[in-house]
Amino acid sequence: MGKQARNSRREAERAAEREAALRSRRRSKLLPYWIAAGIVVVVVAVAVPVLLTSSGSPKSSSLSGLKTFSENNHEHVTGSVTYDRTPPAGGAHSVVWQNCGIYDQPVQNEHAVHSIEHGAVWITYQPDLPADAVAPLQAFVRTHVVGSQGYLLLSPYPGLRSPVVASTWGAQIALSGPNDPRLAAFVSRYAGGGQGGERGGECTGGTGSPL
């Protein structure tokens, strides 16, 4: 091999070494950026499912004044039941459910509890509530029915400490009146849900003749 050829080969080898060193330096400079990008990807991958799960959960605790509790007694009875809440929000109940809809007279606890087991929300109000306060509640029920079963039950209830109380199986909220925005939030969360263990249960074909 001639001297010129050897010089050309060495020059090519040195050029290749310089190029390799340059690539190495470039990778070293980019490494922190790649690490940061990887961290962002991991954080997004973890955060997105959590956010989606949270936003879709009907049991979020963000509803002010919401009370939730365990109600494990699903027994069917033929007589009256002494409940631990006013109005009741679960427990033993009649084998016959209350037809969902609007009532202007009190309904029997045992029938209504069977309805909320099926996923109904029972909206109760003080019997002496003025007519101009009852009318918005009735309008609310008419415009917020859920599916063919309705899953909303409205009736006066003697002995309420709050003007309006909304109840479903294992959950209850006391409201300041018919225009309290938490009523719509409670209904949106629970009406037609499976909190009573019988999601999709009937709320028609039982007892009672709603208005």
PEWOHU-V370024 format. One record per backbone hydrogen bond with DSSP energy under -1.0 kcal/mol. CO is the residue of the C=O (numbers start at 1). NH is the residue of the N-H. E is the energy in kcal/mol with one decimal. If there is no record, write none. Layout:
CO_NH_E ; CO_NH_E
This chain:
2_6_-2.4 ; 3_7_-2.4 ; 4_8_-2.2 ; 5_9_-2.3 ; 6_10_-2.6 ; 7_11_-2.4 ; 8_12_-2.1 ; 9_13_-2.4 ; 10_14_-2.6 ; 11_15_-2.2 ; 12_16_-2.2 ; 13_17_-2.3 ; 14_18_-2.6 ; 15_19_-2.4 ; 16_20_-2.3 ; 17_21_-2.4 ; 18_22_-2.4 ; 19_23_-2.4 ; 20_24_-2.1 ; 21_25_-2.4 ; 22_26_-2.3 ; 23_27_-2.4 ; 24_28_-2.2 ; 25_29_-2.2 ; 26_30_-2.1 ; 27_31_-1.5 ; 30_34_-2.3 ; 31_35_-2.5 ; 32_36_-2.5 ; 33_37_-2.6 ; 34_38_-2.3 ; 35_39_-2.2 ; 36_40_-2.2 ; 37_41_-2.2 ; 38_42_-2.2 ; 39_43_-2.7 ; 40_44_-2.6 ; 41_45_-2.4 ; 42_46_-1.8 ; 43_47_-3.0 ; 44_48_-2.5 ; 46_50_-1.1 ; 47_51_-2.7 ; 48_52_-2.6 ; 49_53_-2.5 ; 50_54_-2.6 ; 51_55_-2.7 ; 52_56_-1.4 ; 54_57_-1.0 ; 63_66_-1.9 ; 67_172_-2.4 ; 75_93_-2.5 ; 89_170_-2.9 ; 93_77_-2.4 ; 97_207_-2.5 ; 101_154_-2.7 ; 102_211_-3.4 ; 108_112_-2.2 ; 109_113_-2.9 ; 110_94_-1.1 ; 110_114_-1.0 ; 111_98_-1.6 ; 111_115_-1.5 ; 112_116_-2.2 ; 113_117_-1.6 ; 114_118_-1.1 ; 115_120_-1.9 ; 116_119_-1.1 ; 119_192_-2.9 ; 121_153_-2.5 ; 122_167_-2.2 ; 123_155_-2.0 ; 124_165_-2.5 ; 125_157_-2.7 ; 126_129_-2.2 ; 130_133_-1.9 ; 130_134_-1.8 ; 131_135_-2.3 ; 134_138_-2.2 ; 135_139_-2.5 ; 136_140_-2.2 ; 137_141_-2.3 ; 138_142_-2.1 ; 139_143_-1.6 ; 140_144_-1.0 ; 146_150_-1.2 ; 149_151_-1.7 ; 150_146_-2.5 ; 151_121_-2.1 ; 152_101_-1.4 ; 153_123_-3.6 ; 154_103_-2.2 ; 155_125_-1.2 ; 157_160_-1.0 ; 163_126_-2.1 ; 164_175_-3.5 ; 165_124_-3.0 ; 166_173_-2.4 ; 167_122_-3.2 ; 168_171_-1.9 ; 170_69_-2.0 ; 171_168_-2.7 ; 172_67_-2.7 ; 173_166_-2.5 ; 175_164_-1.5 ; 177_180_-1.5 ; 180_183_-1.9 ; 181_185_-1.4 ; 182_186_-2.6 ; 183_187_-2.6 ; 184_188_-2.6 ; 185_189_-1.7 ; 186_190_-2.2 ; 187_191_-2.2 ; 190_193_-2.7 ; 194_197_-2.0 ; 198_201_-2.1 ; 203_100_-3.5 ; 207_99_-3.2
